[in-house]
């Protein structure tokens, strides 16, 4: 981290001065790690038509957080939330493969069940839900260096997954039956992808907030798809859009004292609007 702090000290901002405001420097590094991760995952989320899946995972993570907090299963409730979200994602993949219901219907079933269970556990025996209010909005300024390192490892593993399994993932998303006939293990491809999203959503939820985290997994790819002419452009526009919006949102939220997650989302929404207009003008 010392090398990172030394680099940030060179920036022409008041908060970047040496020896102070480490929380902002940590937040900037977190954005540089998490934005490309969301941009990359976003492409497959949109392609698989699982736009509300991250929202359902956020609800499941909230339930896991409530269980961990009340039962004291872990010193840090976040890890209980991660395990619960992974189990939730695997169960979702299993049910979706073995039902004729549409994906959005299955997501709705899981999402409503998870949020109801979370509220039930949090308010059990007269408990107060207000202690979990911070999860709804998030606070990226509270990010810890250890969590940033964890997400950096996840980013590297996700890039590796894309390099080794992209064709299988994409074929499974576009035409599962064809993928199965070509020897692609569709269920395990989807299960692995779902588990990665579960971990990312759960860890990032405490930073960007449950209320907007779904948009971060939809808007980058949705905007990129408006302009991309091929798969390479699609991924590049999604990752770059997420990265630029992440940095701009963090800076803006700091100077106007607003929620970073919401500000980043608004920049992404504006980027989507611009790409939509450019797409319409190109046709």
C-alpha positions in Angstrom: 0.0 0.0 0.0 2.9 2.4 0.6 3.7 2.4 -3.1 0.1 3.2 -3.9 0.0 6.0 -1.4 3.2 7.4 -2.9 1.7 7.4 -6.4 -1.5 9.0 -5.2 0.5 11.7 -3.4 1.4 13.0 -6.9 -2.2 13.8 -7.8 -3.2 17.5 -7.8 -6.0 17.1 -5.2 -6.2 18.4 -1.7 -7.0 14.9 -0.3 -4.0 13.5 -2.1 -1.5 15.3 0.0 1.1 13.0 1.8 0.2 11.6 5.2 -3.5 12.3 5.3 -6.9 11.2 4.1 -5.9 7.5 3.6 -9.6 6.6 3.4 -10.0 8.5 0.1 -6.8 6.9 -1.3 -8.1 3.5 -0.3 -11.5 4.2 -1.9 -9.8 5.3 -5.2 -7.8 2.0 -5.3 -11.0 0.1 -4.6 -12.7 1.8 -7.5 -9.8 1.0 -9.8 -10.1 -2.7 -8.9 -13.9 -3.1 -8.6 -14.9 -1.1 -11.7 -13.2 -3.4 -14.3 -14.5 -6.4 -12.4 -18.1 -5.1 -12.6 -17.6 -4.2 -16.3 -16.3 -7.6 -17.1 -19.0 -9.5 -15.3 -21.7 -7.2 -16.6 -21.1 -8.5 -20.2 -22.1 -12.0 -19.2 -25.0 -10.9 -16.9 -26.6 -8.9 -19.8 -25.8 -11.6 -22.4 -27.4 -14.3 -20.1 -30.4 -12.1 -19.4 -29.8 -12.3 -15.7 -30.0 -8.6 -15.0 -31.9 -9.1 -11.7 -29.7 -11.9 -10.5 -27.3 -9.6 -8.7 -30.2 -8.0 -7.0 -31.3 -11.4 -5.7 -27.8 -12.2 -4.6 -27.7 -8.9 -2.7 -30.8 -9.9 -0.8 -29.3 -13.3 -0.1 -26.1 -11.7 1.1 -28.2 -9.5 3.4 -29.8 -12.6 4.9 -26.3 -14.2 5.4 -25.2 -11.0 7.1 -28.1 -11.1 9.4 -27.5 -14.7 10.3 -23.8 -14.2 10.9 -24.4 -11.1 13.0 -27.1 -12.7 15.2 -25.6 -16.1 15.6 -22.0 -14.9 15.9 -20.8 -17.6 13.5 -17.9 -15.5 12.4 -15.9 -12.6 13.8 -16.9 -10.8 10.6 -20.5 -11.3 9.5 -19.4 -10.6 5.9 -17.9 -14.1 5.5 -21.2 -15.7 6.5 -22.9 -13.6 3.9 -20.3 -14.7 1.3 -20.9 -18.4 2.1 -24.7 -17.9 2.1 -24.6 -16.0 -1.2 -22.5 -18.8 -2.9 -24.9 -21.5 -1.6 -27.8 -19.3 -2.9 -26.3 -18.9 -6.3 -25.6 -22.7 -6.7 -29.1 -23.5 -5.6 -30.4 -21.0 -8.1 -28.4 -22.6 -10.9 -29.6 -26.0 -9.9 -33.3 -25.0 -9.9 -33.0 -23.0 -13.2 -31.6 -26.0 -15.0 -34.4 -28.3 -13.8 -37.5 -26.2 -14.4 -39.3 -24.9 -17.4 -39.9 -21.5 -15.7 -38.2 -18.4 -17.2 -35.0 -17.2 -15.5 -36.7 -14.0 -14.3 -39.4 -16.0 -12.6 -36.9 -18.2 -10.8 -34.9 -15.1 -9.8 -38.1 -13.5 -8.4 -38.8 -16.6 -6.3 -35.3 -16.6 -4.8 -35.1 -12.9 -4.4 -38.4 -12.5 -2.5 -37.6 -15.5 -0.3 -34.2 -14.2 0.5 -35.3 -10.7 1.5 -38.2 -12.0 3.5 -35.9 -14.4 5.4 -33.4 -11.7 6.0 -36.0 -9.3 7.4 -37.5 -12.1 9.5 -34.2 -13.0 11.0 -33.1 -9.4 11.6 -36.4 -8.5 13.4 -36.7 -11.8 15.3 -37.4 -11.5 19.0 -38.0 -7.8 18.6 -34.7 -7.1 16.9 -34.2 -3.8 15.0 -33.7 -3.7 11.3 -32.0 -0.3 11.5 -28.6 -1.7 12.2 -28.5 -3.0 8.7 -29.5 0.3 7.1 -25.9 1.0 6.1 -26.0 -2.0 3.7 -28.7 -0.2 1.7 -26.5 2.8 0.8 -23.0 1.5 1.4 -19.9 3.5 2.2 -16.9 3.1 -0.1 -14.8 5.4 2.2 -14.8 2.7 4.8 -13.1 0.2 2.5 -10.2 -1.7 4.1 -6.9 -2.5 2.3 -7.4 -6.3 3.0 -10.7 -6.3 1.2 -9.2 -4.5 -1.8 -6.5 -7.1 -2.0 -9.2 -9.8 -1.9 -11.0 -8.2 -4.8 -7.8 -7.8 -6.7 -7.3 -11.6 -6.5 -10.9 -12.1 -7.6 -10.3 -9.8 -10.6 -7.3 -11.8 -11.6 -9.2 -15.1 -11.3 -12.1 -13.7 -13.2 -9.8 -12.6 -16.1 -8.3 -16.1 -16.0 -11.8 -17.6 -16.1 -12.6 -15.4 -19.2 -9.4 -16.5 -21.0 -10.0 -20.2 -20.3 -13.8 -20.5 -20.5 -15.2 -17.6 -22.4 -16.4 -19.5 -25.4 -18.2 -22.1 -23.2 -19.7 -19.4 -21.0 -21.0 -17.4 -24.0 -22.4 -20.4 -25.8 -24.1 -21.6 -22.6 -25.6 -18.1 -22.2 -26.8 -17.8 -25.9 -27.9 -21.4 -26.5 -27.6 -23.9 -23.6 -28.9 -26.9 -25.6 -26.3 -26.3 -28.4 -23.6 -25.9 -25.7 -24.6 -29.2 -24.1 -24.5 -30.9 -27.5 -21.0 -29.6 -28.0 -19.8 -31.1 -24.8 -19.9 -28.0 -22.7 -20.8 -28.6 -19.1 -23.5 -26.0 -19.0 -24.5 -26.4 -15.3 -20.9 -26.1 -14.0 -20.2 -23.2 -16.3 -23.2 -21.4 -14.9 -22.6 -22.4 -11.4 -19.0 -21.1 -11.4 -20.1 -17.8 -13.0 -22.9 -17.4 -10.5 -20.5 -18.1 -7.6 -18.1 -15.4 -8.8 -20.9 -12.9 -9.0 -22.1 -13.9 -5.5 -18.6 -13.2 -4.0 -18.2 -9.9 -5.8 -21.7 -8.7 -5.0 -21.4 -9.6 -1.3 -18.1 -8.0 -0.8 -18.9 -4.9 -2.8 -22.4 -4.5 -1.2 -21.0 -2.8 1.9 -19.3 -0.2 -0.3 -21.8 0.7 -3.0 -25.0 -0.3 -1.3 -27.7 -2.9 -1.9 -30.0 -0.5 -3.6 -27.7 0.3 -6.5 -25.4 -2.7 -6.8 -27.6 -4.3 -9.5 -27.2 -1.3 -11.8 -23.4 -1.7 -11.6 -23.8 -5.2 -13.1 -26.2 -4.1 -15.9 -25.4 -0.5 -17.1 -21.8 -1.0 -18.2 -22.6 -3.8 -20.6 -25.9 -2.3 -21.6 -24.1 0.9 -22.7 -21.3 -1.0 -24.4 -23.8 -3.1 -26.3 -25.3 0.1 -27.8 -22.1 0.8 -29.7 -20.1 -2.4 -29.9 -19.8 -4.0 -33.4 -18.1 -7.2 -32.0 -17.4 -9.0 -28.8 -14.0 -7.3 -28.3 -15.5 -3.9 -28.5 -18.4 -5.0 -26.3 -16.0 -6.0 -23.4 -13.7 -3.0 -23.9 -16.6 -0.4 -23.8 -18.1 -2.1 -20.8 -14.9 -2.1 -18.8 -13.9 1.4 -19.8 -17.3 2.8 -19.1 -17.4 1.2 -15.7 -13.9 2.5 -14.9 -14.5 6.1 -16.0 -17.9 6.2 -14.3 -16.4 4.7 -11.1 -13.6 7.3 -10.9 -15.8 10.2 -11.8 -18.5 9.1 -9.4 -16.1 8.8 -6.5 -14.6 12.2 -7.1 -17.9 13.9 -7.5 -19.4 12.2 -4.4 -16.4 13.4 -2.4 -16.7 17.1 -3.4 -20.5 17.3 -3.1 -20.8 15.0 -0.1 -23.1 12.4 -1.7 -23.4 8.6 -1.9 -20.6 7.3 -4.0 -22.6 4.2 -5.2 -25.5 6.4 -6.3 -23.2 8.9 -8.0 -21.4 6.2 -9.9 -24.7 4.7 -11.0 -25.9 8.1 -12.3 -22.7 8.5 -14.4 -23.3 5.0 -15.8 -26.9 6.0 -16.6 -25.7 9.1 -18.4 -23.2 7.0 -20.3 -26.0 4.6 -21.3 -28.1 7.6 -22.5 -25.2 8.9 -24.6 -24.5 5.5 -26.2 -28.2 5.1 -26.9 -28.3 8.4 -28.8 -25.2 7.6 -30.7 -26.6 4.2 -31.6 -29.8 5.7 -32.8 -27.9 8.3 -34.8 -25.7 5.6 -36.4 -28.7 3.6 -37.7 
